[in-house]
Amino acid sequence: LDSQRALYGAQQALINLPVKRRILQLCNLKALEQIRSQRPDTPPEGLVPFGPRGGFIAKNRMDASGGAYQNKSNWYDVDFNCVVNEDATEVTSFSIAIGGEVPKAAWKERRLPGN
């Protein structure tokens, strides 16, 4: 319940952002929520939604590919697709694929911050 309240408060604070920035933030929040739910043993402490091979935000959709989330001193692969409503105030469709650990040798190429 507390996380739902926090998510609602964050969504309300996003209303004043430009639309693409709002979509990015709403979708990132949803991704973090899903990662916490699906991977309770490695909860996210940071998220880089787009890898060097890209991703995009267009109209009311965000396709994030090649991204990663951080837990402690490790990064884990994540890709997600997100659709928001016409006003870009809430997520209406979301899918996520969470992969394995990203090897440290790949961090620089993928632009993932080190410790």
N, C-alpha and C positions, 0 to 999 in steps of 0.2 A: 504494500500500500504506500509506504514512504517513497519507493522508487517511482511509482506511478504519479504521485504528487510532484516529485522533483521533475519528472519528464514533462508533466503538464505545465509547470512553471517555466521550464526552459523553452517549451514551445511558444508560450505566450510572449516571452521576451524576444523571440525571433520575428515577430510580426513586423517590426520596423526595418528589417533588413531588405536589401534588394532581392528580387525573386530567386535568382540563381544561387545566391548565397544562402537564402532561406532553405532552398531545396537541399543544398549540400549539408547544412546543419541538421535538418530534419532526418535526412537519410543516414547520416553518420550516427545520430542518436539512436535510431532504430537498429543500426548494425551493432553498436555497442551493447544495446539491450539484448539482442539475439545471441551475441557471443557470450555474454554473462550467463544467459539461460542454458545454452548448449555446451559451454565449456566452463563449468563452475570451478574446475581444478586449475584453470589458467585464465582468470578474469582479465579483461583488457585494462591496460593502464595508458594506452595511447593507440592511435589509429592513423594510418596513412592510407587513404582510400584508393588512390590511383598509383599504379606502378609506372615505370618508364614507358611501357607499351600502351598506356593510356586508360581511357575511360572518358565519359562525356556526360554533360548535363544539357538536355534539350527539352524545350517546352516544359512538361511536368514530369520528366523522367531523368533518373540518374543511373547510369551503368558504370559501375566501378569494377575495374579488372586489374589484376596484378598488385592489389593492395596487401597490406599486412597490419596486424595488430600486435602490440607489445605487451608482454607480461614479464615483469622483472627484467632479466637480462636477455630475454629471447624474443624473437619476432616469429609470427605464425601467418601463413598465407590466408588471404580472405578475398573473395570476389562477391559482389552483391548487385542486385538490380532493385530499383526502388521507384515507385510511382506515387506522386502526391495528388491531392485533389486540385481542382481548377484554381483555387485561391492560394495554393501552396501553403496550407496551414496544417495539413495532416497527411500521414502516409496512408495510402489506400491499398497498395500492393507491395509485397516485399519478398524477395528470395535471397538466400545466402548460401555460399559454399565455403566452409572453413577447412583449410588444409593443415598440413603438418608444419613443423618448424622450418624456418628459412635458414639455410646454412650461413654462418658468419661471412664466408667468402663471397656471398651474393649481396650483402648489405649495401656496399658502396654502389654497385651497379644499379641496385633498386632504390637508391637514395633513402635508405633507412638510417636514421641516426644511431650511432653507436653509444655505448655507455660512457 
